[in-house]
Every structure is written in structure tokens, then in C-alpha cells.
Amino acid sequence: MGEFEKITKVLDPYILGVLISLGIGLILGLEREYNNLKEDKGFAGIRAFPIVAILGFTLGSLTETYSTWLPIIGLGAFIFFLGFNHLYKETVTFERSFTTNIALIATLILGLMVSAEYYRNAVATAVIIVTLLSLKTHFHMVIRNITSDELFALIKFSIIALLILPFLPNSNYGPNELINPFEIGSIIVIVSFLNFIGYFLVKFVGSKKGILLTAILGGLISSTAVAWSYSSRSVESPELSKKYAAGIIIASAIMFPRLAFLTYIFNKALFIYIAIPFALFSIICLIISLILIKDDTNKPDTNINLGNPMNLLNAFGFGIIYVVILFAVFYSNQFFGESGLYYSALIAGLADTDAITISLAKFASDGEKVKLASSVIVTAVMSNMLVKLGITLFKGSKVTGKLVGYTFAGIIVIGVLYAFFSH
């Protein structure tokens, strides 16, 4: 029984299974009971679900004594019982109880899983089911507020991630076998997923909730987009220049853990080198942001136009940028040595930090050039910070430009020194 061996030494295995089944039934039954009380409908709750879970466990436990068909027959009979129970009831009542019926069937199956000693899997499944049941109101709210464009974006993302990506060839092609279709597709899906999640966080959590919260969530998508939007707003509302500056700075602070996360996915060894400077940059940005907003309680409208959450042209455009940077990193290192990598990082950082980060993570996958890759990534990020600094200075108010300028200039100096001395 693995981790349950010690428990079974002092507790009968059957009693242990009953207790786990009871816990699973109580988890699901408690949610259904609460839902029944709130909506004044339902036929099963805190008592029925534990009984059904224990019933499923008992049926599974009796298979060795009687027949392996017993759980199948029991499940079929239970489904028939639920259907017969609603045979003479109104259609509306049946429809309202449909979710509870499915939950009861799932509970019986979870009890069967416990009898097969899939303890951890059964409990984890129960937690997932109860989470889905309890989020009904939130799901309805989300669905009511989703636009047709966002729905189509979700469908397009599902098609790319679930129907196209699994069938891409996982083989290397092209010069020096640098092109791997499945790898490129995976990168597009990962980055698009991060953008997708960030988009809906802004829509359903950050919208009109304050400049900083929106900036934090917007930073998950594009800190450059936040800098562009807030710079313009600081001119329109000069009295809020400090807070808009704080928003730009904190959005950039989010960029560092986002890039660190991408690095961790593709190269855990490189992540160790990147984590320290990126943590330092984030802390500096966060401290300065907190200082700027300390006495500011205004909460104006802060919607940011972040465009379509799943623009296919942008998604494939990122893939093209990644491939171009992949070749640039390889050939610049081959023909110009280490200095060529820094040149490519400076250019790539002007447009995108995700692609150059992933490219260098793969470039150092053999572990021999991890230090070099970390220095080049920091250089690319500093190039991107310089772009946002330029946007703020040219588009923002004088106060916003000055505050962001001091902060980003200090980070750029620290980053350049790190890249210089760490290599």
C-alpha cells in the first residue's frame, strides 16, 4: 500500500477504505447540501453522498469474493435507480437535479477507486469535482460576460493546443537541425497560454480595480503594452502621474518572474543563474512602486486595450520571431563568438524578451554555456527596459517620465554590470 502501510498496521484495510470513502462523500455532499439550501432544491446532500461512496467501496471490495462484474452491475443498477427516481417528476426538476445525479454516479465510482487502493487519485478527483461544482456561479458570470471574439479565441486556442500540436512531427529539420516543428508549436502554445490567462485576469479581476492591480495583471501579457497605455494616461491626468509611473514600474516587475518561469520550463540549470538578478530587479521595482503609491488612494478607470486574446497572426508571428532569433543566436555565436550573442540579444530585446529567453535556454541546454546564456538574457532584458524607458519619456508626462527614468536607468546600470562581471 506504499505510504499507507504504517496506517494499515494499526487499522484494518477495510475500515481505512471506509473512512477514506466517507471523507470523499462528505466533501462532495457538503457542497451539494449547501447548494440545496441556497437554491431550495435537490434530493441528495450531506448524508446521501457518503453512503454512496461507501457503497461503491463495498461493491469494489466484494469483487474478489463474488465476481468482477459486481461493480459494473451495481453501477448500472444505480444509474437505473436515479433514472427511475425521476420518471414521474417534472422535467424542470429533473434538469435541476442532473448535476447532482452525475455527482452521485461519480461518487460511486470514486468509492470503487478506493477499493482498488487508488486512495490519492480518488481524493484528488473528489477535490477537482467539488471545485467544479462550487464554481457554478462564477462559471455563469464568466459565460455571461464573454464576447463572441473571446469565445472564438478560446476555440482557436483549443484547436491549436489539442488538435494541431499533438500531430506535429517531433523531429529536427533544416540547417544544423535547428527546426523542430513540435518544439516550435509547443513554445507558441505555452506563450499563448500565458497571454491568454493574463488577458482574462485583466478582464475579470483587474478591470476598474485600480491602476496597480491592472498593471500587475497586464504585466502577465505585456509590460510594454502597460507602459504605452499608462504613459498616455499620465498626460491626460497629470495629477496621477506618480501612480501611473508606479503602474509602469510594477508591470515591468512582473516581467522578471514571467521570464524566469519560461527559463525554468526549458532549462532548470539556467534558471538558477537567472533567478538571483531577476529577483533583485523585481524587488527594486516593487519597493519603488510601493513608495510612489504610499499616500495615493485614487482609483480611476484603468481598462487597458490588450486586443484579441488569441490573434493567430500574432501567435504564428511569435513562432517566426523565435525561429529567426534561434538562427541568429546560433550563427552569431558561430561567426562572431560570444560578442555576437550580445549583439543578437540587444536587437531581439527591442522586440520581444520571451523569444530570446527561450532561444538561449535551449542554446545552453547542454549545460556548458549556462553563465554566458544568463548574461545574454540579462542584456536582452535591459534592451527591452530601454525601449519602455523611451516610450515613457516620449509619451508620458514629465513626472512619470522622470520617475520611470530614474528607476529603469538604475536597473539598466545594474543589469549591464551583472552581464559584464558575471561572464
Residue, then its C-alpha position, 0 to 999 in steps of 0.5 A: m500500500g506504499e505510504f499507507e502501510k504504517i496506517t494499515k498496521v494499526l487499522d484494518p484495510y477495510i475500515l481505512g477504505v471506509l473512512i477514506s470513502l466517507g471523507i470523499g462523500l462528505i466533501l462532495g455532499l457538503e457542497r451539494e447540501y449547501n447548494n440545496l439550501k441556497e437554491d431550495k432544491g435537490f434530493a441528495g446532500i450531506r448524508a446521501f453522498p457518503i453512503v454512496a461512496i461507501l457503497g461503491f467501496t463495498l461493491g469494489s471490495l466484494t469483487e474478489t469474493y463474488s465476481t468482477w462484474l459486481p461493480i459494473i452491475g451495481l453501477g448500472a443498477f444505480i444509474f437505473f435507480l436515479g433514472f427511475n427516481h425521476l420518471y414521474k417528476e417534472t422535467v424542470t426538476f429533473e434538469r435541476s437535479f442532473t448535476t447532482n445525479i452525475a455527482l452521485i454516479a461519480t461518487l460511486i465510482l470514486g468509492l470503487m477507486v478506493s477499493a482498488e487502493y487508488y486512495r490519492n487519485a480518488v481524493a484528488t478527483a473528489v477535490i477537482i469535482v467539488t471545485l467544479l461544482s462550487l464554481k457554478t456561479h462564477f462559471h455563469m458570470v464568466i459565460r455571461n460576460i464573454t464576447s463572441d471574439e473571446l469565445f472564438a479565441l478560446i476555440k482557436f486556442s483549443i484547436i491549436a493546443l489539442l488538435i494541431l500540436p499533438f500531430l506535429p512531427n517531433s523531429n529536427y529539420g533544416p540547417n544544423e537541425l535547428i527546426n523542430p516543428f513540435e518544439i516550435g508549436s509547443i513554445i507558441v502554445i505555452v506563450s499563448f497560454l500565458n497571454f491568454i490567462g493574463y488577458f482574462l485576469v485583466k478582464f475579470v479581476g483587474s478591470k476598474k480595480g485600480i491602476l496597480l492591480t491592472a498593471i500587475l495583471g497586464g504585466l502577465i501579457s505585456s509590460t510594454a503594452v502597460a507602459w504605452s497605455y499608462s504613459s498616455r494616461s499620465v498626460e491626460s491626468p497629470e495629477l496621477s502621474k506618480k501612480y501611473a509611473a508606479g503602474i509602469i514600474i510594477a508591470s515591468a516587475i512582473m516581467f522578471p518572474r514571467l521570464a524566469f518561469l519560461t527559463y525554468i520550463f526549458n532549462k532548470a540549470l539556467f534558471i538558477y543563474i537567472a533567478i538571483p538578478f531577476a529577483l533583485f530587479s523585481i524587488i527594486c521595482l516593487i519597493i519603488s512602486l510601493i513608495l510612489i503609491k504610499d499616500d495615493t488612494n485614487k482609483p480611476d478607470t484603468n481598462i487597458n486595450l490588450g486586443n484579441p486574446m488569441n490573434l493567430l497572426n500574432a501567435f504564428g508571428f511569435g513562432i517566426i520571431y523565435v525561429v529567426i532569433l534561434f538562427a541568429v543566436f546560433y550563427s552569431n555565436q558561430f561567426f562572431g563568438e560570444s560578442g555576437l550573442y550580445y549583439s543578437a540579444l540587444i536587437a531581439g530585446l527591442a522586440d520581444t524578451d520571451a523569444i530570446t529567453i527561450s532561444l538561449a535556454k535551449f542554446a545552453s541546454d547542454g549545460e556548458k554555456v549556462k553563465l554566458a546564456s544568463s548574461v545574454i538574457v540579462t542584456a536582452v532584458m535591459s534592451n527591452m527596459l530601454v525601449k519602455l524607458g523611451i516610450t515613457l519619456f516620449k509619451g508620458s508626462k514629465v513626472t512619470g517620465k522622470l520617475v520611470g527614468y530614474t528607476f529603469a536607468g538604475i536597473i539598466v546600470i545594474g543589469v549591464l554590470y551583472a552581464f559584464f562581471s558575471h561572464 
